[in-house]
Amino acid sequence: MLAILGSEVLSSEIQYVIALLGIFSLGILHGSNDLFVIENLNSNSQKPNFYKSLFTYLGVVLSFVAVFYFIPIFALAAFVIISSYHFGEQHFHHKLQNTQSLWSSLFFLFYGLFVLFLLLSLNSNEVILIVEDMTGLLIANQFLIIVLFTSALGSIGLFVFLSKTNPKLKASLFPNVIYLILFTALFAVSNVVWGFATYFVLWHSLPSLKDQVNSLYGTFNFKNFLSYFKKAFPYWLASIIGMLVVVWLFKDSKNFLSLLFAFIAAITFPHVFIMRKLFDKN
Ligand SMILES: CC1=C(/C=C/C(C)=C/C=C/C(C)=C/C=O)C(C)(C)CCC1
């Protein structure tokens, strides 16, 4: 509600600054402890090896950058698909008994696609320009609408199907319908960065931070959050410096938003696989 109000009363410059602060602080922070999370997950089965994890992590990020450079459309499509899965998984994993089943995975994917394409299709003019700058491809408005409706149908169908065996999911119908109405209102009145930042920070990064602190330290409280923050800080700082270098390198040829999303895409790839491992363990 506050975000909808903010989008109406704040000037677009102020919205832009608040949105970017949110993305760069909590948004990036929630992925900054990926290496610690993976070390922690591996520690039962084998001796943790920090350098092996670091090189694997950097290898995945750099491979994505290479694919993005040579086949940007393929990289963007892969980013949108795994991000959608990841958004859906973060939102619904508490509600399902078997998060690893094919139907659960498909449900996460469809729900994530639905929320993302709600944002994209309600801000299609801005999105078409960003995607063109990122990949050179001019996407059609109809494409956004088709994905939106297909994912809506898929989400509804799978929600009904999975509700039969997952009472917690069934009980979450009402709040989720309210969320979707609020998202629709927010995305319709806001610009793409404000809408994305609200969803990404409040609905995705904060719950994810809570899950990670719970898994790493047992409970979520201020002291454990501080320990998480201290561990994540060097990686967070490295990401911000990396982002600034990327923006500076490409400042004359690409616009800032394309660079921002390309950067988020590169660091999202390892994060999604690490978080899936974390949810599988819990
Ligand atoms: C909003 C938006 C896009 C998608 C962004 C996505 C999909 C972000 C996902 C971030 C994740 C999953 C971060 C990690 O947790 C596009 C398609 C680039 C076009 C421009 C607007």
Ligand as a Chemical Component Dictionary entry (heavy atoms), coordinates in Angstrom:
data_LIG
# 
_chem_comp.id                   LIG 
_chem_comp.type                 NON-POLYMER 
_chem_comp.pdbx_formal_charge   0 
_chem_comp.three_letter_code    LIG 
# 
loop_
_chem_comp_atom.comp_id 
_chem_comp_atom.atom_id 
_chem_comp_atom.alt_atom_id 
_chem_comp_atom.type_symbol 
_chem_comp_atom.charge 
_chem_comp_atom.model_Cartn_x 
_chem_comp_atom.model_Cartn_y 
_chem_comp_atom.model_Cartn_z 
_chem_comp_atom.pdbx_ordinal 
LIG C1  C1  C 0 12.360 -6.297  -14.301 1  
LIG C2  C2  C 0 12.954 -6.375  -15.673 2  
LIG C3  C3  C 0 13.563 -7.511  -16.165 3  
LIG C4  C4  C 0 13.742 -8.735  -15.353 4  
LIG C5  C5  C 0 14.414 -8.800  -14.179 5  
LIG C6  C6  C 0 14.548 -10.015 -13.410 6  
LIG C7  C7  C 0 14.031 -11.286 -13.954 7  
LIG C8  C8  C 0 15.224 -9.976  -12.225 8  
LIG C9  C9  C 0 15.477 -11.089 -11.367 9  
LIG C10 C10 C 0 16.261 -10.995 -10.282 10 
LIG C11 C11 C 0 16.565 -12.067 -9.357  11 
LIG C12 C12 C 0 15.915 -13.362 -9.449  12 
LIG C13 C13 C 0 17.506 -11.827 -8.423  13 
LIG C14 C14 C 0 17.988 -12.761 -7.422  14 
LIG O1  O1  O 0 17.470 -13.090 -6.413  15 
LIG C15 C15 C 0 14.076 -7.594  -17.585 16 
LIG C16 C16 C 0 13.507 -8.824  -18.267 17 
LIG C17 C17 C 0 15.590 -7.659  -17.569 18 
LIG C18 C18 C 0 13.615 -6.388  -18.431 19 
LIG C19 C19 C 0 13.594 -5.117  -17.715 20 
LIG C20 C20 C 0 12.786 -5.125  -16.485 21 
# 
loop_
_chem_comp_bond.comp_id 
_chem_comp_bond.atom_id_1 
_chem_comp_bond.atom_id_2 
_chem_comp_bond.value_order 
_chem_comp_bond.pdbx_ordinal 
LIG C1  C2  SING 1  
LIG C2  C3  DOUB 2  
LIG C2  C20 SING 3  
LIG C3  C4  SING 4  
LIG C3  C15 SING 5  
LIG C4  C5  DOUB 6  
LIG C5  C6  SING 7  
LIG C6  C7  SING 8  
LIG C6  C8  DOUB 9  
LIG C8  C9  SING 10 
LIG C9  C10 DOUB 11 
LIG C10 C11 SING 12 
LIG C11 C12 SING 13 
LIG C11 C13 DOUB 14 
LIG C13 C14 SING 15 
LIG C14 O1  DOUB 16 
LIG C15 C16 SING 17 
LIG C15 C17 SING 18 
LIG C15 C18 SING 19 
LIG C18 C19 SING 20 
LIG C19 C20 SING 21 
# 
